[in-house]
Amino acid sequence: MMENKKYHIVIASILFATLTWILVNLRYEYTVVKHFPVILENIKEGKALKHPIPQNVNVRFKGTGWSLVELYLLPVKNYSIDLSTVGSEDFIVTGRELAEHIKLPTELQPLDIKPDTMILALEDYKEKRVPVVTNIMVSFREGYGQVGPIHVVPESVVVGGAKSMIENISSWLTNFTRFDELRAPVDTDIPMDEPSTYSVKPMNHSVHLTIDVQPFAEKTFIGVPVTVLSVPQNREVIFIPPRMDVIVRGGIDRLSKLSNEDFKAAVNYQSLFQDSAASVVPNLTFPEEVNVISKKPEQFQYIIRKKL
């Protein structure tokens, strides 16, 4: 029983010492940096900010520990900007006017604010549809790979904001997202890149991303014929050998649906030297979902002769 009493005494002593230490240290002065969200109020209908305005301001304060505790314990404060009297002419807001935008304890001493200056002006609001560009990095587990293109829905988004800035926007990025060691399809929403200012913004907060990922394998298509395009009626071209073997790599499901007819090896007659024996590299077309590993042979001997 005595041991339990001593245990409580030790805890009480530690708590008392900690509280005393806190109370003493709160009397000293400290310097801290506080972030305040910028809130725009009373913006006129059909108008937008002409110049970029940050979504947050950073203020460095100096004050006693007590005043700084009050700063952090009070409800979240905003840096409010009233736009009711702002027009098309530039109006400058400086750090000296901090007290007009944020209500703060009087004991706090602001040392500096970033940005120190903001230029306010309004111009016509405009919207524009632009394509979505994915900002992603993808890697696959060994033996797996991407089949087909990456799909994004919607493929374009509406961006709204100041007319002069919207006219210079040609696309909008998604947030940077990594997909590592994939071995299964991706089917998820990814957020749009958030603007750092209030001058422009996308109407969509996210897009839907799909990537078909399958186990990869190799397959050989034997005997793909080599053909000639635009051959005159009185001529014929003989290739030696007349066919090629094509080795491709791709998703197992896709490979199982392919045949020799999906591969076309062709040469344009105009590119050949008439009435002479030479070699040529045929142009091979194939489904975009697979990669050609090798072609055998790469070059073909050929003979051009008159039809008998």
RANOR-V119425 format. One record per backbone hydrogen bond with DSSP energy under -0.5 kcal/mol. CO is the residue of the C=O (numbers start at 1). NH is the residue of the N-H. If there is no record, write none. Layout:
BEGIN
CO/NH
CO/NH
END
This chain:
BEGIN
1/5
2/6
3/7
4/8
5/9
6/10
7/11
8/12
9/13
10/14
11/15
12/16
13/17
14/18
15/19
16/20
17/21
18/22
19/23
20/24
21/25
22/26
24/27
25/28
26/65
26/66
28/65
30/63
32/61
34/59
36/57
37/39
37/79
39/81
41/83
44/47
46/125
48/123
53/198
55/38
57/36
57/59
58/114
59/34
59/61
60/111
60/112
61/32
62/109
63/30
64/68
65/69
66/70
67/71
68/72
69/73
70/74
77/37
78/80
79/39
81/41
81/83
83/86
87/122
91/120
93/118
94/97
95/98
97/100
97/101
98/101
98/102
101/80
102/104
105/108
108/110
109/62
112/60
114/58
116/95
118/93
118/120
120/91
121/50
121/51
123/48
124/163
126/161
128/130
128/159
130/157
131/172
132/134
133/174
134/136
135/177
137/179
139/182
141/144
143/216
145/214
146/148
151/210
153/208
155/132
157/130
158/203
159/128
160/201
161/126
162/165
162/166
163/167
165/168
166/169
168/170
170/131
172/133
173/193
177/137
179/139
182/141
186/211
188/209
190/207
191/175
196/55
199/162
201/160
205/192
207/190
207/209
208/153
209/188
210/151
211/186
211/213
212/147
214/145
215/252
217/250
219/248
220/222
221/246
223/225
224/244
225/227
225/265
227/267
229/269
232/235
234/307
236/305
237/239
238/303
240/301
242/226
244/224
245/296
246/221
246/248
247/293
247/294
248/219
249/291
250/217
251/255
252/256
253/257
254/257
255/258
259/262
260/263
264/266
264/285
265/227
266/283
267/229
268/271
269/272
272/274
273/276
278/302
280/282
280/300
282/284
283/266
283/285
285/264
287/290
291/249
291/293
294/247
296/245
300/280
301/240
302/278
303/238
303/305
305/236
END
